[in-house]
Amino acid sequence: MIGTALALLLAGAALELAPACSAFTTPESAELKRTRRITAEDLARIADIGNGGANQDSPGISVSPDGKLVAFQVRQANPASNGYCLSMWVAPISGASPAIMVDQGGELIRQTTRFWGGPVYPTGDPDVVKPAWSPDGHTLAFLKRVDGHTQVWLANAHGGGAYAATQERDDVTAFSWESGGGALRVTTHPVRALEAARDVEGRAGYRLDARFVPVSSALPYLMSPLADNVTRISVASGHRAPPQADRPLADPAERQSERQRWFALGSVHALSEGTKADLASLASFGMNCSDAQCHGPFLAAWTDSRKQHVAFLRREGVGNGTMALYLWKIGSRHVRSRYRTTGLLLGCEPSGGALVCAQETATQPRRIIRLDPATGKISVIFDPNPQFRAFDLGSVRRLSWSNDRGLFAYGDLVLPPDHKPGQRHPLIVVTYRSRGFLRGGTGDEYPIFPLAARGYAVLSFDAPPDLASLTTTSSQADYSRMNNKDWANRSSIQSSLAQGLRVVDALGATDPSRRGITGLSDGATTAWFALINSELFQAAAMSTCCMEPEGAMALLGEAGARHFEQSGFPRSASEQADYAPKGSVAFNAARLSVPTLLNLADAEFRHALVSIKALRAYGQPVEAFVFPDEEHVKWQPAHRLAIYERNIAWFDYWLRGIAPLDMVIADRWNGLRSQVRAHAKPMAP
């Protein structure tokens, strides 16, 4: 992988920059004008802080005990080498001096999840690598993967080198500093022993049981939860021993500077979007706040050192598409708005009289800022993409509407940089969440700004709330059944999508006869439902396909099948009479003539085989590709760039009449077009 430097195995070794890790420019070093259009490759090479998610944990930023420094990992894709430049950075919160790189290199650490509560299953998403400060603030500890092994590494916070502090047999999955900083407490799972036992089991054959997810593997997965093995490791000597109860873990709250004026109120998990506690109760104050904003759900909250004020972050507005920071003077009846954004504000940590946060807007990739809760004033600490200001991105406008059930939703409409009044552009709909930087939709496969640069209008569509979320349900199964009964939730999303298109059409900047739709996961389900139940689109590109009852239930394995059965999904073909007409691609294949491109992960492409066979049997224009070593979310940079470029070329061909330069591809797509014409319905006289 990119940037592995063996010299860093020795503490204090000079930090030798890997060729793929280009130097980052501080935000103040250049004033760039928007002079050129962004390309797919430009977007594929953007540097990321954290894992790119929209939850409060995703940035992985960490403020030092004295509140003066912030540490974080930067991840930059390199499509040419199909790897990543991974680097650990420390930046002064005051902005008095440039940020420094304290480590670089290693391999991407990817997330796993409990597949419907059963097998340990890879997702493809990057894991959040959050550095942890030593109690004295001189050393950073963080997870790093080298040669297929994840260990704890230590780096001097002021530069000078990094080294592996652990040599565990299994990957380290979590760690903490002990109080005093002399030792680390690390957690591993006995994966290698379990895999060895599985190999032995295979000699007599594996029993087909809940461990299997046949769509992605012929091997049984390990079952969750995996046992935790916790070990105490001396930083000085590397000596391993069981953890000792009389040696407590370091508490970051106890190490905060005496000058600290804001303190976190509860954890990010306790203040999740599902928490609906009263703010006063949450803060353990005797006085209540009568303002409507003082009732959850909250994303995060902080109290000042004198316990006179509470600052809190919440979602609000149409589709919860706005983040707002409020300040409440304890005892007053009302709160004051201090900061609002239709972008994202994530992972905020206190630093003296301010908060240090990750911030995104529709046109600004993630960066780190300092935010004063008392005034709402922000200043940039670190921008890993200063070159982004050179791109002419076009205009972005947030639109909102309500569907036939009265549910509000929104979308962000992007118009080409050279759009002029009266021009009508082909429209691409990107699904299914539109929050923060407008990159490539959920799953990041549909490059919004490069599409706009090619002359498309792009609607980044944010789906309305689930119908079941508006009522009280006793279980996840009840929640899903309520959504799925009579296609209630799918019909609600389809109504919202159709109304959103009407709102866009009314602006006069798009051509209703040239529309494309895209999607991954739930977004792909939205797209297929629209193709089956409407004639709104003339082309499609999707990342996942398709939920045919018999095939899907068999391929998902016992855990997945059980989940969908409990959700009301038909168990077999005999039960799909109500499902197939509105939800089955194979059932509707004879009339699904919209040209469709599928870029599929090898872990999921088998779901699509029944649908693809049916579409091809009826001569429908479908083009499918399978990407090796990919999961639900694709992680390889070369694949992402290839998908970006193929999606643009696909829509160019079907919506703009621009043939690919590659004659082999052009001939193949011309053949698909001939199929469309051959199966076209004769026009009424």
C-alpha positions in Angstrom: 0.0 0.0 0.0 1.0 3.6 -0.3 3.6 5.3 1.9 4.7 2.5 4.2 8.1 3.6 5.7 10.1 1.0 7.4 12.3 3.6 9.0 9.3 4.6 11.2 9.6 1.4 13.1 12.2 3.1 15.2 11.2 5.7 17.7 12.7 9.1 16.9 13.5 8.1 13.3 13.2 11.0 10.8 9.9 11.2 9.1 10.5 10.4 5.4 7.6 11.5 3.3 6.1 8.9 0.9 6.0 10.1 -2.7 2.2 9.6 -2.8 1.7 11.8 0.2 1.8 15.3 -1.3 2.4 18.2 1.1 -0.7 19.9 2.4 -1.0 23.6 2.1 -2.2 25.7 5.0 -5.4 27.6 4.2 -3.7 31.0 4.6 -0.9 30.2 2.1 -2.8 30.9 -1.1 -5.8 32.8 -2.3 -7.2 30.8 -5.2 -9.8 32.0 -7.7 -12.3 29.6 -9.2 -10.7 29.2 -12.6 -11.4 25.6 -13.8 -14.0 22.9 -13.8 -13.6 19.8 -11.6 -13.0 16.4 -13.1 -13.8 12.9 -11.9 -10.1 12.4 -11.0 -10.0 15.6 -9.0 -12.9 14.4 -6.9 -11.5 10.9 -6.5 -8.3 12.5 -5.0 -9.9 14.7 -2.4 -8.4 14.3 1.1 -10.7 13.2 3.9 -10.6 13.6 7.6 -12.2 10.7 9.4 -14.3 8.1 7.5 -16.6 10.5 5.6 -19.8 9.6 7.5 -22.3 12.1 8.8 -22.5 11.0 12.4 -20.8 12.7 15.3 -18.1 10.0 15.6 -17.0 10.1 12.0 -14.2 12.9 12.0 -12.0 11.2 14.7 -10.5 14.5 15.9 -8.8 14.7 19.3 -7.9 17.8 21.3 -4.8 17.7 23.5 -5.1 17.9 27.3 -3.9 21.5 27.4 -6.5 22.5 24.7 -3.8 23.9 22.4 -3.5 21.2 19.7 -5.8 19.0 17.7 -4.8 15.7 16.1 -6.5 13.8 13.3 -5.9 11.4 10.4 -6.0 12.5 6.8 -6.8 9.9 4.1 -6.1 10.6 0.4 -6.9 8.2 -2.4 -4.5 7.5 -5.2 -6.4 5.8 -8.0 -3.2 5.2 -10.0 -1.7 2.9 -7.4 -5.2 1.9 -6.1 -4.1 2.8 -2.5 -4.3 5.5 0.1 -1.9 8.0 1.6 -2.7 7.8 5.3 -1.1 10.5 7.5 -1.4 11.6 11.1 -1.5 15.4 11.7 -1.2 17.8 14.6 -2.4 21.4 14.2 -2.3 24.3 16.6 -5.8 25.4 17.4 -4.7 29.1 17.5 -3.5 28.9 13.9 -0.2 30.5 15.1 1.9 28.0 13.1 1.3 25.4 10.4 0.1 21.9 11.0 2.8 19.2 11.1 2.6 15.6 9.9 3.8 13.2 12.7 3.3 9.9 10.8 2.4 8.5 7.4 1.9 5.2 5.6 0.0 2.1 6.4 -3.1 0.4 5.0 -6.8 1.3 5.1 -8.5 -0.2 8.2 -12.1 -1.1 7.2 -15.2 -1.5 9.3 -17.0 -4.7 10.1 -20.6 -5.0 11.3 -22.9 -7.5 12.8 -24.9 -8.8 9.8 -28.5 -8.6 11.1 -27.2 -9.5 14.5 -25.2 -12.6 13.4 -22.1 -12.9 11.3 -19.2 -10.5 11.6 -19.4 -8.9 8.1 -17.2 -6.4 6.3 -18.8 -3.2 5.0 -16.2 -1.6 2.9 -16.4 1.7 4.8 -13.2 3.1 6.3 -12.9 2.8 10.1 -12.5 5.9 12.1 -8.9 6.2 13.3 -9.0 8.6 16.3 -5.7 9.3 17.9 -5.5 9.4 21.8 -3.3 11.8 23.6 -1.0 10.6 26.4 -1.9 12.2 29.8 1.1 14.5 29.5 0.2 15.6 26.0 3.5 14.7 24.4 2.6 11.5 22.6 -0.2 10.3 20.3 -1.4 6.7 20.2 -3.4 5.5 17.2 -4.3 2.3 15.3 -2.2 1.6 12.2 -2.3 -1.3 9.8 1.0 -2.5 8.2 1.4 -5.7 6.2 -2.0 -6.9 7.1 -1.7 -6.4 10.9 -3.3 -3.6 13.0 -1.4 -2.5 16.0 -1.1 0.6 18.3 1.5 3.1 17.1 3.0 5.9 19.1 4.1 9.2 17.6 5.8 12.3 19.1 3.2 15.0 19.0 5.8 17.5 17.9 7.3 15.4 15.1 10.3 13.2 15.0 8.9 9.7 14.2 6.6 7.0 15.2 6.8 3.3 16.0 4.6 0.2 16.7 4.0 0.0 20.4 2.3 -3.4 20.2 3.0 -6.7 18.5 -0.2 -8.6 19.1 -1.0 -11.8 17.3 -4.5 -10.6 16.4 -5.5 -7.1 15.2 -5.9 -4.5 17.9 -9.5 -3.2 17.8 -9.5 -0.8 20.7 -7.1 0.7 23.2 -6.8 3.3 26.1 -4.0 5.0 28.0 -3.7 4.0 31.6 -3.7 6.9 34.1 -0.1 8.2 34.3 0.7 7.3 30.6 3.1 4.4 31.4 1.0 1.7 29.8 -1.7 1.0 27.2 -4.7 -1.3 27.7 -5.4 -3.0 24.3 -8.3 -5.1 23.1 -8.1 -7.9 20.5 -10.4 -10.7 19.3 -9.2 -14.3 18.9 -9.8 -14.1 15.2 -6.7 -16.2 14.1 -7.6 -19.1 16.4 -11.2 -19.0 15.3 -10.2 -19.0 11.6 -7.8 -21.9 12.3 -10.6 -23.9 13.9 -12.8 -23.1 10.9 -10.2 -24.5 8.6 -10.1 -27.7 10.6 -13.9 -27.9 10.5 -13.8 -27.6 6.7 -12.1 -30.9 6.4 -15.4 -32.6 7.3 -17.6 -30.0 5.6 -19.3 -26.9 7.0 -22.8 -27.3 8.3 -25.0 -24.8 6.4 -26.2 -22.6 9.2 -26.6 -18.9 10.3 -22.9 -18.3 9.8 -23.3 -18.2 6.0 -24.1 -15.2 3.8 -23.9 -17.1 0.5 -24.2 -14.0 -1.7 -20.7 -12.9 -0.7 -18.8 -16.0 0.4 -18.7 -19.8 0.3 -17.0 -19.8 3.7 -18.9 -19.4 7.0 -18.3 -16.1 8.7 -17.3 -15.8 12.3 -20.2 -15.1 14.6 -20.6 -12.1 16.8 -20.1 -11.1 19.4 -16.4 -12.0 19.4 -14.7 -12.4 22.8 -12.5 -9.5 24.0 -9.0 -10.2 25.0 -7.6 -7.3 27.1 -3.9 -6.9 27.7 -1.8 -4.3 29.6 1.3 -3.3 27.7 4.1 -1.2 29.1 5.1 1.7 26.9 8.7 1.7 28.0 9.4 -2.0 27.9 6.6 -3.6 25.8 6.0 -6.0 28.7 2.6 -7.7 28.4 0.4 -8.5 31.5 -3.2 -8.8 32.5 -4.9 -5.5 33.3 -4.8 -4.4 36.9 -7.8 -3.1 38.7 -5.8 -0.7 40.8 -4.4 1.0 37.6 -7.3 3.1 36.3 -7.7 4.3 32.7 -6.8 7.9 31.9 -9.9 10.2 32.0 -9.6 12.9 29.4 -12.0 15.2 31.5 -9.6 15.1 34.4 -6.7 16.2 32.2 -8.3 19.2 30.7 -6.6 22.6 31.1 -7.6 24.8 34.0 -8.3 27.4 31.3 -11.0 25.2 29.8 -14.3 27.0 29.7 -16.5 24.4 28.1 -17.0 20.7 29.0 -18.8 18.0 27.2 -22.2 17.2 28.7 -22.6 13.4 28.2 -21.2 11.3 25.5 -21.8 11.4 21.8 -23.6 8.1 22.0 -25.8 9.3 24.9 -26.7 12.4 22.9 -27.6 10.5 19.8 -30.3 11.5 17.3 -32.7 9.2 19.1 -32.3 10.8 22.5 -35.3 13.0 23.3 -34.5 14.0 26.9 -35.3 17.5 28.2 -32.1 19.6 28.2 -32.4 20.6 31.9 -32.8 16.9 32.9 -29.9 15.9 30.8 -27.7 18.6 32.4 -29.0 17.8 35.9 -30.0 21.4 36.5 -33.0 22.2 38.7 -34.3 24.9 36.3 -36.2 24.1 33.1 -35.9 25.7 29.7 -39.3 26.3 28.2 -38.1 26.9 24.7 -39.0 24.3 22.1 -35.4 23.9 21.1 -34.5 22.7 24.6 -36.2 19.3 24.0 -34.3 16.7 22.1 -33.1 15.0 20.1 -29.7 16.5 20.6 -26.5 15.7 18.7 -24.1 17.1 21.4 -24.1 19.5 24.3 -21.6 21.3 26.5 -21.7 23.3 29.7 -19.4 26.2 30.7 -17.1 25.9 33.7 -19.3 28.1 35.8 -22.4 26.1 34.8 -24.1 29.3 33.7 -24.6 28.4 30.1 -25.3 25.3 28.0 -24.4 25.1 24.3 -26.2 22.4 22.3 -26.3 21.1 18.8 -29.4 19.7 17.2 -31.0 18.9 13.8 -34.1 20.7 12.7 -35.8 22.2 9.6 -37.2 20.4 6.6 -36.1 16.8 6.7 -33.8 17.6 9.6 -31.6 19.0 7.0 -30.2 21.9 9.1 -27.8 21.7 12.0 -28.1 24.5 14.6 -26.0 25.4 17.7 -27.9 27.2 20.5 -26.8 28.8 23.7 -29.0 28.7 26.8 -28.4 30.8 29.8 -29.5 28.6 32.6 -32.6 30.0 34.2 -33.8 32.0 31.1 -36.9 31.0 29.2 -35.4 31.2 25.8 -32.3 30.1 23.9 -30.2 32.1 21.4 -29.2 30.7 18.0 -25.4 30.9 17.5 -24.7 28.9 14.4 -26.8 27.3 11.6 -25.7 25.3 8.6 -27.3 23.1 5.9 -24.0 21.3 5.9 -22.4 19.3 8.7 -20.8 20.2 12.1 -19.3 17.0 13.6 -17.2 15.6 16.4 -16.8 18.9 18.3 -14.4 18.8 21.3 -13.9 21.7 23.8 -10.7 23.7 23.7 -10.5 26.6 26.1 -13.3 29.0 25.3 -14.2 27.3 22.0 -15.2 24.1 20.3 -13.0 22.4 17.7 -15.1 20.7 15.0 -15.2 19.1 11.6 -17.2 21.2 9.2 -18.6 20.6 5.7 -20.8 22.6 3.4 -22.4 21.7 0.0 -19.4 23.1 -1.8 -16.6 22.7 0.9 -15.1 19.3 1.7 -14.5 18.5 5.4 -12.1 20.8 7.2 -11.4 21.5 10.9 -12.6 24.8 12.4 -12.7 26.6 15.7 -16.2 27.7 16.8 -16.9 30.1 19.6 -20.3 29.0 21.2 -20.8 32.4 22.7 -20.7 34.3 19.4 -21.0 31.7 16.6 -17.7 33.0 15.1 -15.6 30.4 13.2 -12.0 30.3 12.0 -10.3 27.6 9.9 -7.7 25.5 11.7 -6.9 23.0 8.9 -8.1 22.5 5.4 -6.7 19.4 3.7 -8.0 20.6 0.3 -7.0 24.2 -0.3 -6.9 23.5 -4.0 -10.6 23.0 -4.0 -11.2 26.7 -4.1 -9.8 26.7 -7.6 -12.8 24.7 -9.0 -15.8 26.5 -10.5 -18.5 24.3 -9.2 -21.6 26.0 -10.5 -24.6 27.1 -8.3 -26.1 25.1 -5.5 -29.7 25.7 -4.3 -31.6 23.9 -1.6 -35.2 23.1 -2.6 -37.9 21.7 -0.3 -41.4 20.3 -0.9 -44.0 17.9 0.6 -45.3 14.6 -0.8 -48.9 13.3 -1.0 -48.7 12.3 2.7 -47.7 15.7 3.8 -44.1 14.7 4.6 -41.5 17.3 3.9 -38.3 16.5 2.1 -35.5 18.5 0.4 -32.9 18.3 -2.3 -29.9 20.2 -3.4 -30.0 21.3 -7.0 -26.6 21.9 -8.7 -26.5 23.7 -12.1 -23.5 23.8 -14.5 -20.9 26.5 -14.0 -21.8 28.1 -17.3 -25.6 27.8 -16.9 -27.5 30.7 -18.5 -31.2 31.7 -18.0 -33.4 29.8 -20.4 -31.1 26.8 -20.8 -32.5 23.4 -20.1 -30.0 20.7 -19.0 -30.4 16.9 -18.7 -31.0 16.1 -15.0 -29.4 13.4 -12.9 -31.0 12.4 -9.6 -28.5 11.3 -6.9 -29.8 9.5 -3.8 -30.5 9.0 -1.0 -29.1 11.4 1.6 -27.9 15.0 0.9 -25.9 16.2 3.8 -22.6 18.0 4.0 -20.3 18.1 1.0 -22.0 17.1 -2.2 -19.6 14.4 -3.4 -21.1 11.3 -5.0 -24.4 10.5 -3.1 -24.7 7.7 -0.6 -21.8 5.3 -1.4 -20.0 7.9 -3.4 -20.3 6.6 -6.9 -22.1 9.4 -8.8 -19.8 12.5 -9.0 -22.1 15.4 -8.5 -19.8 18.4 -9.4 -18.0 16.6 -12.3 -21.5 15.8 -13.7 -22.4 19.5 -13.4 -19.1 20.4 -15.1 -20.2 18.2 -18.0 -23.4 20.1 -18.5 -25.9 18.3 -16.3 -28.2 19.6 -13.6 -27.9 17.3 -10.6 -30.6 16.9 -7.9 -29.1 15.5 -4.7 -32.2 14.0 -3.3 -32.7 13.5 0.5 -35.5 10.9 1.2 -38.4 11.9 3.5 -38.6 10.4 7.0 -39.9 6.8 7.2 -43.6 6.6 7.7 -43.0 4.3 10.7 -40.8 7.0 12.4 -44.0 9.1 12.9 -45.6 6.5 15.2 -44.5 4.4 18.2 -43.5 0.8 17.4 -42.4 -1.9 19.8 -39.6 -3.4 17.8 -37.5 -3.0 14.7 -39.5 -5.7 13.0 -42.8 -3.8 13.7 -41.1 -0.7 12.4 -40.1 -2.4 9.1 -43.5 -4.1 8.7 -45.3 -0.8 9.0 -43.1 0.7 6.3 -43.4 -2.3 4.0 -47.1 -3.0 4.3 -48.7 -2.3 0.9 -45.5 -0.5 -0.2 -46.4 2.4 2.1 -42.9 3.7 2.6 -41.7 3.1 -0.9 -44.8 4.9 -2.3 -44.1 7.8 0.1 -40.5 8.1 -1.2 -41.7 7.8 -4.8 -44.3 10.6 -4.2 -41.6 12.8 -2.7 -39.3 12.1 -5.7 -42.0 12.9 -8.2 -42.9 16.1 -6.4 -39.2 17.1 -6.2 -39.0 16.7 -9.9 -42.0 18.9 -10.4 -40.4 21.6 -8.2 -37.2 21.3 -10.3 -39.1 21.4 -13.6 -40.9 24.6 -12.5 -37.5 26.4 -12.4 -37.1 25.9 -16.1 -33.5 24.8 -16.0 -33.9 21.1 -16.8 -35.3 19.0 -19.6 -38.0 16.5 -18.4 -37.3 14.3 -21.4 -33.7 13.7 -20.4 -33.6 12.4 -16.8 -31.3 9.9 -15.2 -31.5 8.3 -11.7 -28.9 6.6 -9.6 -28.5 4.8 -6.3 -26.8 2.4 -4.0 -28.6 0.3 -1.3 -31.8 2.0 -0.4 -31.1 4.5 -3.1 -31.1 1.7 -5.7 -34.4 0.4 -4.3 -35.8 3.9 -4.7 -34.5 4.0 -8.3 -35.9 0.5 -9.2 -39.2 1.4 -7.7 -39.4 4.5 -9.8 -38.5 2.7 -13.0 -41.1 0.0 -12.3 -43.9 2.4 -11.2 -43.4 5.5 -13.3 -42.0 6.8 -16.6 -40.0 9.7 -15.0 -36.6 8.6 -16.2 -34.8 7.8 -19.5 -31.6 6.3 -18.1 -30.3 4.8 -14.9 -27.1 3.8 -13.2 -27.0 1.7 -10.0 -24.6 0.2 -7.6 -26.8 -2.6 -6.2 -29.5 -4.9 -7.6 -32.1 -6.4 -6.9 -34.4 -7.9 -4.3 -36.0 -10.8 -6.0 -37.9 -12.7 -3.3 -36.6 -16.3 -3.7 -33.1 -15.4 -4.7 -32.6 -12.7 -2.1 -33.9 -14.8 0.8 -31.6 -17.7 -0.2 -28.5 -15.6 -0.8 -28.8 -13.6 2.4 -28.4 -16.6 4.6 -30.4 -17.4 7.7 -29.8 -14.1 9.6 -30.6 -11.9 6.6 -33.6 -14.0 5.6 -35.0 -13.9 9.1 -34.7 -10.1 9.2 -36.6 -9.7 5.9 -39.2 -12.3 6.8 -39.9 -10.4 10.1 -40.1 -7.2 8.0 -42.9 -8.6 5.8 -40.9 -9.6 2.8 -42.3 -12.6 0.9 -40.7 -15.8 1.9 -41.0 -17.5 -1.5 -42.4 -17.1 -5.0 -45.8 -18.4 -3.8 -46.2 -15.4 -1.5 -45.1 -12.7 -3.8 -48.4 -12.0 -5.7 -48.6 -8.6 -4.0 -44.9 -7.9 -4.2 -43.9 -8.7 -7.7 -46.0 -6.2 -9.7 -44.5 -3.2 -7.9 -41.1 -4.5 -6.6 -39.7 -7.2 -8.8 -37.4 -6.4 -11.7 -37.7 -9.9 -13.1 -41.5 -9.8 -13.0 -41.5 -6.4 -14.9 -38.6 -7.1 -17.2 -40.7 -7.2 -20.4 -41.4 -3.5 -20.0 -38.3 -2.1 -18.3 -36.7 -0.6 -21.3 -34.8 2.2 -19.5 -31.1 1.8 -20.3 -29.5 0.7 -17.0 -25.8 0.5 -16.0 -24.9 -1.7 -13.0 -21.5 -1.3 -11.2 -21.6 -4.2 -8.7 -19.4 -5.4 -5.9 -18.3 -9.0 -6.1 -19.7 -9.5 -2.6 -23.2 -8.7 -3.9 -23.5 -9.2 -7.7 -25.2 -12.6 -7.3 -28.3 -10.7 -6.1 -28.5 -9.2 -9.5 -28.2 -12.4 -11.6 -32.0 -13.2 -11.8 -32.9 -9.7 -12.7 -30.1 -9.3 -15.3 -31.1 -12.6 -16.9 -34.7 -11.5 -17.2 -33.9 -8.1 -18.6 -31.6 -9.6 -21.2 -34.1 -12.3 -22.1 -36.5 -9.5 -23.1 -33.7 -7.6 -25.0 -33.6 -4.7 -22.5 -30.5 -2.5 -22.5 -28.5 -3.4 -19.4 -24.8 -3.2 -18.9 -23.2 -4.8 -15.8 -19.7 -4.8 -14.3 -18.4 -6.7 -11.3 -15.6 -5.2 -9.1 -13.3 -7.6 -7.3 -12.7 -7.5 -3.5 -15.5 -5.0 -2.9 -18.2 -4.9 -0.3 -21.5 -3.1 0.0 -19.6 0.2 -0.1 -16.7 0.1 -2.5 -13.4 1.1 -1.1 -10.7 0.8 -3.8 -9.7 4.2 -5.4 -9.1 2.7 -8.9 -12.6 1.2 -8.8 -14.2 4.5 -7.6 -12.6 6.5 -10.4 -13.6 3.9 -13.0 -17.1 4.0 -11.8 -17.2 7.8 -11.8 -16.0 8.0 -15.4 -18.2 5.1 -16.6 -21.3 6.7 -15.0 -20.6 10.0 -16.7 -20.0 8.3 -20.1 -23.2 6.3 -19.7 -25.4 9.4 -19.2 -23.5 11.2 -21.9 -24.4 8.5 -24.3 -28.1 8.1 -23.4 -29.0 11.6 -22.4 -26.7 13.7 -24.6 -26.0 11.5 -27.6 -22.2 11.6 -27.0 -20.6 8.3 -27.9 -17.6 6.9 -26.0 -14.2 7.4 -27.5 -13.5 3.7 -27.1 -14.9 2.1 -30.2 -15.5 -1.3 -28.6 -17.7 0.3 -25.9 -19.4 2.6 -28.5 -20.3 -0.4 -30.7 -21.7 -2.3 -27.7 -23.8 0.6 -26.5 -25.0 1.2 -30.1 -26.2 -2.4 -30.0 -28.1 -1.7 -26.8 -29.7 1.3 -28.4 -30.8 -0.8 -31.3 -32.5 -3.1 -28.8 -34.4 -0.2 -27.3 -35.6 0.8 -30.8 -36.6 -2.7 -31.6 -38.7 -3.0 -28.5 -40.1 0.5 -28.6 -43.9 0.7 -28.4 -45.4 2.1 -31.7 -46.6 5.7 -31.3 -50.3 6.2 -31.3 -51.7 7.6 -34.6 
